[in-house]
Amino acid sequence: MKRVVLVDDDRDDAELFQEALEEVDNNLHFQHFENAQSALTEWNTSTKVLPDVIFLDLNLPQVSGWEILKHLRQTNHLATIPVVMYTTSSQKQEAEIAHNLGANYFITKPTDYNELKRLLTEVLGKVLV
């Protein structure tokens, strides 16, 4: 079973994401972390079952999404996990920074539920092959 992780401090966004994800593919295992520290604690040992893809919000308390992305790309057992920056920002500059830091995709959180399902279908179809 493929594992999809969302790191996002907004519970409402996380619930909506989970609902859409279940409609897209109910055979995926979903895990949500509200902050970077709990996610990094979970992943910092290579004996843990790691996610197959990480959706990562930029604006998190204490440790930003940028810092998590850098850590992921600099940590051997985490470096190849696909990362999708999943944020309210739609600034082209932030998308470029994300790609330069090693993010696989940069998605602005859609306000439309059907658009969220479409984006999840598209991205997961590319990263979970």
C-alpha positions in Angstrom: 0.0 0.0 0.0 1.4 3.4 -1.0 1.8 6.0 1.7 0.9 9.6 1.2 1.8 12.2 3.9 0.6 15.7 4.3 2.5 18.1 6.5 0.1 21.0 7.1 -0.9 22.9 10.2 -4.4 23.7 9.0 -6.7 20.8 10.1 -9.5 21.9 7.8 -7.2 21.7 4.8 -5.9 18.4 5.9 -9.5 16.9 6.2 -10.4 18.2 2.8 -7.2 16.8 1.4 -7.9 13.4 3.0 -11.4 13.3 1.6 -10.3 14.1 -1.9 -7.4 11.6 -1.7 -9.8 8.8 -0.6 -12.1 9.6 -3.6 -9.1 9.6 -5.9 -7.7 6.3 -4.6 -9.0 4.6 -1.5 -6.1 2.1 -1.5 -3.6 4.8 -0.3 -2.5 5.1 3.3 -2.8 8.7 4.4 -0.9 10.3 7.3 -1.1 13.8 8.5 1.4 15.8 10.6 0.5 19.3 11.9 4.1 20.4 12.3 7.5 19.7 11.0 9.0 18.4 14.2 6.6 15.5 14.5 7.1 14.6 10.8 10.9 14.8 11.0 11.0 12.8 14.3 9.0 10.1 12.5 11.3 10.0 9.5 14.7 10.6 11.0 15.4 6.9 11.5 15.8 4.7 8.4 14.1 1.8 10.1 10.7 3.6 9.9 8.3 2.9 7.0 8.8 6.0 4.9 6.2 7.8 2.8 6.0 7.3 -1.0 5.2 11.0 -1.5 5.1 14.0 0.8 2.8 17.0 0.4 4.4 19.9 2.3 2.9 23.2 3.2 5.3 26.2 3.1 3.9 28.1 6.1 4.3 25.9 9.1 4.9 26.9 12.8 8.5 26.8 14.1 10.1 25.0 11.1 9.1 26.2 7.6 8.4 24.0 4.6 11.6 25.3 3.0 13.6 24.0 5.9 11.9 20.6 5.8 12.5 20.3 2.1 16.2 21.1 2.5 16.5 18.5 5.3 14.8 15.9 3.2 17.1 16.5 0.2 20.2 16.4 2.5 19.3 13.2 4.3 20.3 10.0 2.5 17.3 7.8 3.3 14.8 10.6 2.6 16.4 12.3 -0.4 14.6 10.4 -3.1 11.0 10.7 -1.7 9.0 12.9 -4.1 8.0 16.2 -2.4 5.0 18.3 -3.5 5.0 21.8 -2.1 1.3 22.3 -1.3 0.7 25.9 -0.3 -1.7 28.9 -0.6 1.1 30.9 -2.3 0.9 31.3 -6.1 4.0 33.3 -6.5 6.1 32.2 -9.4 9.3 33.0 -7.5 8.4 30.5 -4.7 7.7 27.8 -7.3 11.2 28.4 -8.7 12.8 28.3 -5.3 10.9 25.0 -4.5 12.2 23.4 -7.7 15.7 24.7 -7.1 15.6 23.1 -3.6 14.5 19.8 -5.0 10.7 19.8 -4.9 9.1 17.6 -7.6 6.0 19.8 -7.9 4.6 23.1 -6.6 0.8 23.2 -6.2 -1.2 26.2 -5.1 -4.0 24.9 -2.8 -7.2 25.0 -4.9 -10.3 26.4 -3.5 -12.5 24.0 -5.6 -12.8 20.5 -4.3 -13.0 19.0 -7.8 -9.9 20.8 -8.8 -8.1 19.3 -5.8 -9.2 15.9 -6.9 -7.9 16.6 -10.4 -4.6 17.8 -9.1 -4.2 14.8 -6.8 -5.0 12.4 -9.6 -2.5 14.1 -11.9 0.4 14.3 -9.4 -0.1 10.9 -7.9 -0.3 9.4 -11.3 3.2 10.8 -12.0 4.9 10.1 -8.6 3.4 6.8 -7.6 4.3 4.7 -10.6 
